[in-house]
Each structure stands twice: as structure tokens, then as C-alpha cells.
Amino acid sequence: MLSRRALIFLGERLVLIAFTAVAVSSIVFFGVHQLPGSAFLSDRRIDPAALAAIMHHYHLDLSLWDQYKLFVAGIVHGNLGESLVNRGIPITPLLLREASVSLEVGATALIFTIGLGMVLGVIAAIKQNTWVDYLATATSVIGYSMPNFVIASVLVLLFAVYLYNWSGGVLYYEVGWEGTYGTPGQILLPAFALGFPYASIVARLTRASMLEVLRQDYVRTAKAKGLSDRIVIIRHALRNALIPVVTILGPLTIGIITGSVVIENIFGIPGLGKEFVQSILSRDYNIVIGVFTFYALAIGLANLLVDLLYTVIDPRIRY
Amino acid sequence: MDRGVGAFRALRSLAVVGAIGILVAACGGGSTANQGTQLAADQTLRFPLNDDIGSFDPAFINAAVDAAFAQNLYDGLLKFDDNLNIVPDIAKEVPTTSNGGISSDGLTYTFKLRNDVKFSNGDKVTAKDVIYSWNRAAKAQGDYASDLDHVVGYKDVKGKKATTMSGLTSSDDYTLKVQLTEAAGFFLTEVAFNTAVTGVVSEKAVTAGGEDTWWTKPETLIGTGPYKMSARTPKQSLDFVPVDNWWGSPKPVLKKIHVDIIADLSSAIAKYDQNGFDNVGFGDMNGNIPPEDVLRIKAGPKSSELKFIQKTRTTWVGFNYEKGPFAGTAGKDLRKAFSLAIDRTKLVDVACSHGVTCSAATGGLISKGLRGYLGDNADPLAKFDAATAKQLLQSADPNKTKIKGLVYQYNPGAFNKAIAENLQSQWQDNLGVKVDLAATERQTFFQRRTKKEYTIFRHSWQADYDHPQDWFDNLFITDAGNGGTGYSNPQLDALVKGADAKKTEDALADYKKASQLMIDDAAYAPLVYGVGVFLTKPYVKGPQPNAFNDPYWNELSILQH
């Protein structure tokens, strides 16, 4: 049960997140209206009457201030408007669906990031200065220094092309999702590509933190009591070593959210990241504003979750 | 059990399961080498789009991708066959003067409608439905509404003085009379261009589904075509199934059309390689396939699955005919010099990935394969002749003072940039003229080009339909709306006006003469024609796409494979 103080904290943060989302969407709203270009212009035919009709349909013939008032009224009711390019598509349900797809991949990537990062970090720390340590560190460095789009492209090449050809089409990674949500097998590769660079960061941090913790007196005491190495490491050392790792969970989550922009396009995932690129390229400014709003909300909520996680890891922290 | 140790074991198990999971993510596929002539049990055609469709409302359709679907969902009075001939659709026959369908003055067209045409909801189609659809499109003022601008009363509807065109009348349920303001030989072509404006829609469905949204939902997207939309997840997938007991022929064989929206076409091609798609290129994707993928496939064992077709787009260099060094008769030698100084073989190699994405434009501005095309190598402006080009430059501007500070303007894009940079290099090498390049954002570029503010610039046109009128009236006659050059030749105007009023077959010679006048004036420097690329599995049976359209889905089938 949450205390009154915690509830107030939570309420304040949620209000702040909502305010941030509105502020971000307003900045993007005014920003995109200053950009040259239009979703409606092509070099095929420019009929002023046709252009005027479509501008009227989208209220683009109103003053910017009147458009903004309509936009804010819409956003308050959860209505982000209609796509400029794909006529008749309401944006809010579209982005909600796409955000849920991104969440599926992002959450898997996050679990993977923390899991692999911790395992690599712990192994490297307890086997310090052995070949295991060097291998784990080298793996981390590779992950850290390779951009996720390179990892993604290499994975597609290996598992979708080479493996398909090698196995005669029996065993392969299937590119492009059938339906809204991917199968576990389809999610693994994009999650790996998305999370591997961050797993490397987690591994380096965990290793450094573990090395420090392992030298603490209470760990020596635990060992002196005759506890096995495994129990000392997992129950006594790892929990404390996790605190610095948790501190980077915020930026790490943001990195995964923004990293999905590239990964979703490479793997053909129908998520928010793919929409981000498509809407900008097609100048679908209504969707661009909507995507930014969703990202602002996602990042705000991710940060809030990380802050709440502190209280779980470190009992000294209270809100 | 110790919780931490348990977690450790779980992680290890997860890692193993994960590794296996990746490998068994999907199984399937198989060889395509043994396809026969029997139909496959699964008659599903699968292909990708790189973005969702814009609209399925014929009143608003303005993109080739939308038209590629609409041609299977709607019909018009007439349509194009696979060879781009105009053939009857809802009409019983193509009106002619000899069958009484066109009056002797060319102002009245009478269409006799088939009486067995039905919407996908079972309602019969009558002349009233055609009149409703055309009036609705004129009122909506979508991008192609002007296809109806020769119909009496169109201007009143456009100007909101009326809601119906007085030139459309029906004496009975199956006779439609269309009155034109002036003779227009291209009118039947515009009627056959039925994926936009002239496609017939159901008033009942539009009213039930909402004027703006009826076409977005399978239950209210009602057309007369052989297929209907069965499911749509915006920006993700589209599905279509045949209409039961469809009235036309051939009867649909494909039982399902499944379209996945995959932004990156390289990923889509990887899926095609895995037999996840049967085609890449349908739905107007044939101009978007990355050249590197085309070159890779061309060099591999699946090269026979590649098909190249001439597209309907021509790109050329436009010159300002009103002011600056290229203006008027005085600027003719300079215009010609700049055109002859371009080696189009090199241009195509560099900018079109060795001819994968485009080919040299050597037969006039009307694209290869279209009516009005002059023939391969028929355009002397497309010849590379550096020596003559230098002589012409020397006589027109011996000190190169007139052309000092020239800037070639284009709108951004990888293709446009490659063309611009190659032109810059060739003009420097072959003419000794330094031309600067300026990429201007798309909207500003079009606005300034329309206002004739540029001296030398990129120009291009993608034909809406296969008729020279589409090119001349939009681009080359005096004050043409999309000209951008200020080019004016009264002789050409008179020729085109006369040709526009004639039947297409009778008018072609005049249009070609008009093209010749432009060549004589050295009004442009031709560059390239677009090329479309299709990847199709060998077991997909049916006609090939043409310069404008994919094959109709009801002509396709899947063979055993």
C-alpha cells in the first residue's frame, strides 16, 4: 500500500509528465508549421481549387493560433487528429496500436539488456583478469562500439539470408511481421539488436560495481561464515552492485525507445519507430506531432518507473 | 531453493531457449523450381507496400499506388486493357461516331450501359449511379477533378454555383448522355482513366459510411470491381477477397490478396527471397526497389524473376524562355549547346545505376511506349556532340559572359542530386562552363519554378494517362500550368488545339508535329525516362504490368509450386 506522501509524489510526477507531453507537442506543432513543404504538394498536378479544398478539410486554412486551439482541444480529448497523407486514418488509435508493438519489442530488449549485461558483468568480475573476463569485456566493447543498425543489418544478413540459403529454406529468421504482434522468435533478433549495445554498458557498469562490492567487508564476512561463492555473489554482492546499474536505467530506456526508430525499419516491425520515420518522410505533420507526444509520454513514464524502482533496490530511498 | 540461484538457472535456460528460438523463428519455404501448370490450392497473392494507401475514394485518388488497388475495386464506363487500349467496362461499347455514340460535332457522347452490372452489395448499377459519382467528384475537387472540365456545367460545380453538372443526363436507367463544352478527342481516355474521378461509387454506401470515411471500412467500401476489401489495419496490412458472383470477366481466381506494409523495401525483398511475398513491385512499388538489390538479383540465379518496364516519367532540363541567356529565339543556340553537351550514356550509368532505374531519353519528351513517343534516337537534342556544342556556345556567347554564374536548380532527392552533379560535371568537361547547383526544398522549388523564376532547372512529368494531350496541355502550350519555362510557340498552340479536338488516332500526327516544333526550338534538354522494376515469382501466372498499370487481379492466378 502506498503512503500518502508516495501518492502525492506519484500524482505530481504524472501531472508533470502530462504537462511535458503537451509542451513537447506544442513545440513540435509550432515547429512543423514553420517548416517548408507540404504533405499535399506533388509535381503531378497543382490545382489551386483542389488544394484549397483539402486545406479546408484539415483546417489548414485557419490561422495558426486557431489551428493550435483546435489541436489543444483535440489533445485534451485524446484526439490527435487525422493523417494528412493516409486520409481517414484517425491518429490516436493508430499510435496506440503502434506504441503497444514498440512496447513489446522494447520491453524484451530491456529484459535482454539487463539480463545479458548483468550476466556478462558478474562473470567478468568474479573471473577478473582471466580469459573469461577478457572475453566478456571484449564482447562488451564490441557491443558498445557497434551502432545498432549495423548489428541489425548483420543479423538480418546472417539469419534471414545466409541461414535461409544454407538450410534450403528450412530454418531461418522470417523478415516482416504477419499481424500486429510478432511471435517470440520474431521478437528476439530485433530485441537483441536493440539491447546489445546497452547490455554492453550494463556489463561494464556491473563489472566495475561488482569488483568494488566484492572487496567490501560484509562480503568477506559472508565468505568467512562459510557461505558458498554463488550465494555470496547473488544474494549479498549483486544486489548492492545493482544500484549504479539502476541509475542508468532511465537513459538506457530512452536509448531503447529512440533506438527502435532504426531497428523497426530494418526488421519491418509495424511500431512507433517505423511511424516516426515514415511520417517525417511523407510530411504527415499531424502524425509527426502525435509520435513526438507519444515519445514524450513514454520517456516520462519510463523515468518515473525507474525512480520507483530505486525504492525496491535501495530501502533507504523513500518518496 | 535459493531464489538467486534459481534466477541464475532461469537466465541460463532463457539463453538456450532464445538461441533456439531465433533459429526456429519460422520454417517454411521450399523450392520454386518445380512449378507446373496446375493451379495451387492456396490462391493467395502477397506483396508489400512501403506505406499505406492515401485514399480509396475515386473522388480523391491522386497517387499511382491508390490507383493500383482501385482498378480492382471500381469500374468506370470504359477502362484500359493490358495493352492500354480503351475497352468497354460498364458501358456496352466504346462510343464512336459510327456507332452513334459521338455526335458529328464531337460535343455529345452517349454511353449505353450494361444492365447486369452490380455493386459488391448486390445493388444494380444504373446511369444515375454514374451521374452521382461524376458530380460528386466534380464537387469534391480532388486533384483529378479537372478530368471532367469539358463537361457542360463543370465550372459551375467547381465555382460552387451548382451541385450537379447540367451536361450529364440519362434518358433511361442504362443510357448516359454527356454534353461537352468543346470537342475533346481525349475525353474517352479521361473516361477510361477510371481509378480517379470517373470510377463509379454507391451513393447508399457513401451515405451510410460517411462522406469522408466510407472507403476506409470494408463494410462500406462498395464498388463494382472484382475484388472488395475484407480487412484493413492502417499502416500495417490490407486484405482483399473476390466479390461473390461478380458480373464481369474473367472471373477472379485469386481467393485473397494480402498486402503487408513494410517501410524498407530491402527488408521486403529479403522476405520475397524467403517466399514470404509473391511479388515486389505491384502497388506502384516498381520505382522504389533499391538499385543495389536489383543489381544483386540480376547477377544471381533469380534474375529471370526480374522484369523491367518503361515507366511514364520523363526528366529533362528546363530553360527559362522569357528571361536570361536561354530566352527566346536568341537563346536557341545556347539551349542546344547545353543539350548536346550531355553524354546520356554516362548520365544513365551514374545516376540510374547502369540503367536500372532509368534509360536515356532519346525519343522526345513523351515517354517511351506512350502515344506520341517519337521513336528511339528520333530526338536530335539527345545526341551527344561535344564539338558542335562548343561551336554553338562559341558563337552564342564567345566570352561566356551571358552564362556566367549559372545555377542549376533542383528539388532534393538522391536521384535528382545524382543527375544534377553529373550534369554539372559534363557541362564543365564538355563545354568548359561552370554551373553551380542549388537544391531547393520541394514546395518552394515548385512554386518558384511555376513562377518562372529559374534560369535552368530540373523538370519532369509523369503521365496521368496515355494521351499526348496530358503532356501538351499541362506543360508545353503557352501559359501551361506546369510549364515553368514560359515557352510559347503559336504554331504549336494551334496544332495542339486542333489535335485536342480530334479522335486520338487522327490527332497523333499533329502531336508529333508539335513535338518536332519543340525540337526545332531546342526548347529543352532531354535526360532520362523512368524504368520500373518488378520481382515476380515464376508461379504467378498472368499478364505483365504495362507502363501505367499492374495487371488486373482477376487475370492472375497462382500455379502449383
Boltz contact constraints between the chains, C-beta under 6 A:
constraints:
  - contact:
      token1: [A, 36]
      token2: [B, 441]
      max_distance: 6.0
  - contact:
      token1: [A, 36]
      token2: [B, 443]
      max_distance: 6.0
  - contact:
      token1: [A, 36]
      token2: [B, 444]
      max_distance: 6.0
  - contact:
      token1: [A, 37]
      token2: [B, 441]
      max_distance: 6.0
  - contact:
      token1: [A, 37]
      token2: [B, 442]
      max_distance: 6.0
  - contact:
      token1: [A, 37]
      token2: [B, 443]
      max_distance: 6.0
  - contact:
      token1: [A, 38]
      token2: [B, 443]
      max_distance: 6.0
  - contact:
      token1: [A, 41]
      token2: [B, 443]
      max_distance: 6.0
  - contact:
      token1: [A, 45]
      token2: [B, 143]
      max_distance: 6.0
  - contact:
      token1: [A, 49]
      token2: [B, 141]
      max_distance: 6.0
  - contact:
      token1: [A, 49]
      token2: [B, 158]
      max_distance: 6.0
  - contact:
      token1: [A, 50]
      token2: [B, 141]
      max_distance: 6.0
  - contact:
      token1: [A, 50]
      token2: [B, 142]
      max_distance: 6.0
  - contact:
      token1: [A, 50]
      token2: [B, 143]
      max_distance: 6.0
  - contact:
      token1: [A, 53]
      token2: [B, 141]
      max_distance: 6.0
  - contact:
      token1: [A, 86]
      token2: [B, 52]
      max_distance: 6.0
  - contact:
      token1: [A, 86]
      token2: [B, 54]
      max_distance: 6.0
  - contact:
      token1: [A, 87]
      token2: [B, 55]
      max_distance: 6.0
  - contact:
      token1: [A, 88]
      token2: [B, 213]
      max_distance: 6.0
  - contact:
      token1: [A, 88]
      token2: [B, 216]
      max_distance: 6.0
  - contact:
      token1: [A, 89]
      token2: [B, 234]
      max_distance: 6.0
  - contact:
      token1: [A, 94]
      token2: [B, 234]
      max_distance: 6.0
  - contact:
      token1: [A, 115]
      token2: [B, 11]
      max_distance: 6.0
  - contact:
      token1: [A, 160]
      token2: [B, 270]
      max_distance: 6.0
  - contact:
      token1: [A, 164]
      token2: [B, 274]
      max_distance: 6.0
  - contact:
      token1: [A, 169]
      token2: [B, 29]
      max_distance: 6.0
  - contact:
      token1: [A, 169]
      token2: [B, 30]
      max_distance: 6.0
  - contact:
      token1: [A, 171]
      token2: [B, 23]
      max_distance: 6.0
  - contact:
      token1: [A, 173]
      token2: [B, 25]
      max_distance: 6.0
  - contact:
      token1: [A, 174]
      token2: [B, 25]
      max_distance: 6.0
  - contact:
      token1: [A, 174]
      token2: [B, 26]
      max_distance: 6.0
  - contact:
      token1: [A, 175]
      token2: [B, 267]
      max_distance: 6.0
  - contact:
      token1: [A, 175]
      token2: [B, 270]
      max_distance: 6.0
  - contact:
      token1: [A, 175]
      token2: [B, 271]
      max_distance: 6.0
  - contact:
      token1: [A, 176]
      token2: [B, 260]
      max_distance: 6.0
  - contact:
      token1: [A, 176]
      token2: [B, 262]
      max_distance: 6.0
  - contact:
      token1: [A, 176]
      token2: [B, 271]
      max_distance: 6.0
  - contact:
      token1: [A, 184]
      token2: [B, 21]
      max_distance: 6.0
  - contact:
      token1: [A, 185]
      token2: [B, 21]
      max_distance: 6.0
  - contact:
      token1: [A, 185]
      token2: [B, 25]
      max_distance: 6.0
  - contact:
      token1: [A, 186]
      token2: [B, 25]
      max_distance: 6.0
  - contact:
      token1: [A, 188]
      token2: [B, 18]
      max_distance: 6.0
  - contact:
      token1: [A, 188]
      token2: [B, 21]
      max_distance: 6.0
  - contact:
      token1: [A, 188]
      token2: [B, 22]
      max_distance: 6.0
  - contact:
      token1: [A, 189]
      token2: [B, 22]
      max_distance: 6.0
  - contact:
      token1: [A, 230]
      token2: [B, 5]
      max_distance: 6.0
  - contact:
      token1: [A, 234]
      token2: [B, 4]
      max_distance: 6.0
  - contact:
      token1: [A, 235]
      token2: [B, 4]
      max_distance: 6.0
  - contact:
      token1: [A, 265]
      token2: [B, 263]
      max_distance: 6.0
  - contact:
      token1: [A, 265]
      token2: [B, 264]
      max_distance: 6.0
  - contact:
      token1: [A, 268]
      token2: [B, 262]
      max_distance: 6.0
  - contact:
      token1: [A, 268]
      token2: [B, 267]
      max_distance: 6.0
  - contact:
      token1: [A, 270]
      token2: [B, 236]
      max_distance: 6.0
  - contact:
      token1: [A, 274]
      token2: [B, 263]
      max_distance: 6.0
  - contact:
      token1: [A, 278]
      token2: [B, 51]
      max_distance: 6.0
  - contact:
      token1: [A, 278]
      token2: [B, 263]
      max_distance: 6.0
